[in-house]
Amino acid sequence: MKVGQITIIQTGGTIDKDYPRKIKGYGFEIGEPAVLRILSKIDLCLNYHLISAFTKDSMDIDLSDREKLLKICQQDQNKHILITHGTDTMLETARFLNSIKDKTIVLTGSFKPEKFKDSDAEFNLGLALGAVQLMGKGVYIAMNGLIIPIDKADRDFTSGKFLYT
């Protein structure tokens, strides 16, 4: 029996990166949502709805992208939203979404593409799926084994890890 309803929003980032399909392209391209490949491997006991808001490296996400994402989150009927996002600007986007007070929103991503053998994508997605169901209303980061409220989240740019401050 399926329980729960979660909206998953793809924005791009390393989690969705794939090798380029054309010559003289970038080292990576944003591909199909990694979430679909990860979740197809398990017998998931919840319902989810996937939206692709945009497919960008997080360094290329701008104010108009964040406004679009905010609008999607505000208008979505579900109270539980998981966003896959690039790690470089995840904190900025999470802070931008922090004005939403009536939903649980969890952002996650990975340091290596999901297609890489030693990627952290599956672990982080699993952490985020648990967090979005169990945490109270608010905006959270789910990375490095931590679930961090955005007002307590920071990042060590030497190690790249997200921190609870």
C-alpha positions in Angstrom: 0.0 0.0 0.0 1.3 3.4 -0.9 1.2 6.1 1.7 2.2 9.8 1.6 2.5 12.2 -1.2 5.7 14.1 -2.0 6.5 16.5 -4.8 10.1 16.1 -6.1 11.5 19.0 -8.0 14.5 18.7 -10.3 16.7 21.8 -10.8 19.8 20.2 -12.1 23.2 20.2 -10.4 25.8 17.5 -10.1 23.3 14.8 -9.1 21.8 14.9 -12.6 25.1 15.4 -14.6 25.9 13.1 -17.4 28.7 12.8 -19.9 28.2 15.0 -23.0 26.5 13.5 -26.0 28.1 15.9 -28.4 31.6 16.7 -29.3 33.2 20.0 -28.2 30.6 20.3 -25.4 31.1 20.9 -21.7 32.6 18.2 -19.5 29.1 17.4 -18.3 25.6 18.0 -19.3 22.5 18.0 -17.1 20.7 14.8 -18.0 17.4 13.1 -17.0 16.5 13.2 -13.3 18.7 10.9 -11.3 15.7 10.5 -8.9 13.9 8.4 -11.5 16.8 6.0 -11.8 17.4 5.8 -8.0 13.7 5.3 -7.1 13.1 2.7 -9.9 15.5 0.4 -8.0 13.4 0.1 -4.9 9.8 -0.8 -3.9 8.9 2.7 -2.7 5.9 2.8 -0.4 4.9 6.4 -1.1 3.6 8.4 -3.9 5.6 11.1 -5.6 5.1 13.6 -8.3 8.2 14.8 -10.3 8.5 18.3 -11.7 11.5 19.5 -13.7 11.7 23.2 -12.8 14.9 23.7 -14.8 18.1 21.8 -15.5 21.1 24.0 -14.7 24.4 23.8 -12.9 23.7 25.6 -9.6 26.3 28.2 -10.4 24.0 29.3 -13.3 20.8 29.6 -11.2 19.7 33.2 -11.0 17.0 35.2 -9.3 14.4 34.5 -12.0 15.1 30.7 -11.5 14.7 31.0 -7.7 11.5 33.0 -8.2 10.1 30.3 -10.5 11.0 27.6 -7.9 9.4 29.6 -5.1 6.2 29.9 -7.2 6.2 26.2 -7.9 6.6 25.4 -4.2 3.9 27.9 -3.1 1.4 26.7 -5.7 2.0 22.9 -5.2 -0.8 21.1 -3.3 1.6 18.9 -1.5 2.9 19.9 1.9 6.1 17.8 1.5 8.6 19.0 -1.2 12.0 17.5 -2.0 14.3 19.5 -4.3 17.4 18.1 -6.0 19.8 20.9 -6.4 23.5 21.6 -7.1 25.6 21.9 -4.0 27.4 25.2 -4.9 24.3 27.4 -4.4 22.0 25.1 -2.5 22.2 27.3 0.6 21.3 30.5 -1.3 18.2 28.8 -2.9 17.2 27.3 0.5 17.4 30.7 2.1 15.3 32.2 -0.7 12.6 29.6 -0.1 12.6 30.1 3.6 9.6 32.5 3.4 7.4 29.4 2.8 6.2 28.5 6.3 3.3 26.0 5.7 5.3 23.2 4.0 8.3 20.9 4.7 10.9 21.6 2.0 14.2 19.6 1.8 17.0 20.3 -0.6 19.6 17.7 -1.4 22.1 16.9 -4.1 25.4 15.1 -4.5 29.1 15.9 -4.8 29.5 13.3 -7.6 27.0 12.6 -10.4 24.6 9.8 -9.6 26.0 7.9 -12.6 29.4 7.6 -10.9 30.0 4.3 -9.0 31.0 6.0 -5.8 28.4 8.8 -5.8 26.7 10.0 -2.7 23.4 10.6 -4.6 21.5 7.6 -3.5 22.4 8.1 0.2 21.5 11.8 0.1 18.2 11.2 -1.7 17.3 8.5 0.9 18.2 10.9 3.7 16.1 13.6 2.1 13.1 11.3 1.6 13.1 10.4 5.3 13.6 14.1 6.3 10.8 15.5 4.2 8.4 13.0 5.8 9.5 13.4 9.4 10.7 17.0 9.9 8.3 19.8 10.8 7.4 22.7 8.5 10.4 24.6 7.3 13.3 24.5 4.9 16.1 22.0 5.4 19.3 20.8 3.8 19.9 17.0 3.7 23.6 16.3 3.0 26.6 14.5 4.5 24.3 12.5 6.8 22.8 15.6 8.4 19.4 17.2 8.2 20.0 20.9 8.8 17.4 23.7 9.2 18.3 26.4 6.8 18.8 28.9 9.6 21.5 26.6 11.1 23.1 25.6 7.8 26.5 26.6 6.7 29.3 25.1 4.5 33.0 24.5 5.0 34.4 25.5 1.6 37.7 23.8 2.3 36.1 20.3 2.7 32.9 21.1 0.8 30.8 19.6 3.6 27.6 21.1 4.9 27.6 22.0 8.6 25.1 22.4 11.4 26.1 25.7 13.1 
